[in-house]
Amino acid sequence: MPLKQTKDYYQILKISPQASLAEVKKSYRQVAYQYQPDKNHDNFSAIHYFHEIQEAYETLYHSHRLPAHDDERGLA
């Protein structure tokens, strides 16, 4: 069975693991604006990346999901 590749949400949002919630939100807005589907309607990889950005934000901004992600990152 192949190993599941862990996404690094910090890298996706271009922040450090020590970033505050305000920094997470600010970075999310900047990166999401760059890859939003309205601006990249013909670029399917940008649209896919936009969904990863949303997933990263949901995980990092909502602290109840954060410990599980950090544990998974540590094992990768």
N, C-alpha and C positions, 0 to 999 in steps of 0.2 A: 504494500500500500504506500503511495507517495506521501511525503510529509506535506502538511498544509502550510503554505507560506503565510506568515503573519504580516499584516499590513502595519506599517509604522505611521500611526495617525499624526504623530508629532512632525514627522517629515512631510507628510501630505500638506499639513497646514503651515509648514515652514516656521516652526516654533521649537523652543527647547522644552524638555520635560518639566522644567521648573516654572514654566509660564503661568501667569495668573489667569483667572477666568476672563478678566478684561482683555488680556493679550490674546487669549484663544478666540474671543469674539471678534476682536479687531482683525486678526489675521484671517479668520474665516470670511469675513466680509470682503477683504481685499482679494483673496484667492478665488472665492466664489464669483465675484464680479468679473474677474478675468476669464473664467471658464463657463459662464452661464450659457445655457442653450440658446437664448435669444441672440447672442453675439456669435455663436458657433454652430448654427443650425445644420451646416453641411459637414462639420467635423465630428464624426462619431466618437473618436478617442477623447476629444474635449468634453463631450457630453457624458461619457463614461467616467472620466476623471471628476467631473462636477458631482456625480453621485457619490464617488469616494470621498470628496470633500465634505459633502453633507453627512455621510456616515461618520467621518472623523470628528466633525463638530458635535454631532449628537453624542458620541461616546465620550469625548473629552470635556464637553461643557456640562454634561449631566454626571455629577460626581459618583453616583451609585454604580455606573458602568466602568469608571476609571480603574479601580483596583484590578478588575479582571483583565483589562487590556494591559496594564503594566506587568502583571504576572505572566501573561502570554508573551509579551515582548522580552521579558527576562529569560525565558526559556528558548527563544529563537536564536 
